[in-house]
Amino acid sequence: YITPEVEAKQIQILERWFGSNIDPVQDHRTLGLAVAIITEYNKVYPYETFEILQTDDGKPLVEVTFDLPLFTYEQQELIHVHYCGKVDMVFQKDGQVFTLDHKTTFQFGDTFYQQEMMSAQHPGYGWALSQTLDKPIAGFCINGIRVRKRDEDKPPVVADDFSRSWNYYKDGDIEEWRQDTITIISEWIDRV
């Protein structure tokens, strides 16, 4: 549950970040907007229905980086190809493991979610985590956050600026991603 103390810590983190990262003068993404977003987000999602997974030493699986061997290409020499990335969060819900990716956008709608569904990022993350956690990954959640330029007639942030999309992998989706990725990279290397 998001307590006032937790929200105060969130705001302190934002203040530190904005204090050391100067934004261009004309940029609408200001500390004030960030505070308004986190405050409204906490109202929309005051508690979660899932559990963030942890490492063996108790660290939450948040901002999880990985660098895994994907395949070895044999040409005149061996080329070891790795898949690298950073997953925003790994959680468990109803006994199944999912990834969560925060996505900001200026507009929600079918196009936003269709682009995410077609993205190779999500099954790639599913593959990487299934390798590192040695558990099947059931799917992914897109945690959409709409960030708009200020409009004098509207509040800076409202409840419908947040949207989540829950997506399940079908049998074979992750292996299809792996095979397609190997094929694309191999064809690219052949042309170099």
MOWOWO-V89008 format. One record per residue. NEAR is the number of other ideal C-beta (glycine too) atoms within 10 Angstrom. Layout:
near
NEAR
NEAR
//
This chain:
near
7
16
10
8
8
11
16
10
11
17
15
10
12
17
13
10
11
16
9
7
7
8
11
6
5
5
10
12
14
13
14
13
18
19
18
16
20
18
14
19
19
17
13
14
13
10
7
12
8
15
10
13
18
12
9
5
5
6
9
14
21
14
9
21
9
17
9
13
10
18
15
9
16
9
10
5
6
8
14
9
14
10
19
11
13
10
23
17
19
22
19
15
15
8
6
14
20
23
24
21
18
11
17
12
19
9
8
16
9
7
10
18
17
10
12
18
12
9
15
11
15
24
21
20
26
24
22
23
25
15
15
14
14
7
14
12
23
18
18
25
20
22
17
19
17
18
15
15
10
11
8
4
4
9
10
18
23
13
9
10
21
18
17
11
15
12
16
10
21
8
7
9
17
21
12
13
19
17
11
12
18
15
10
11
16
15
9
10
12
9
5
6
//
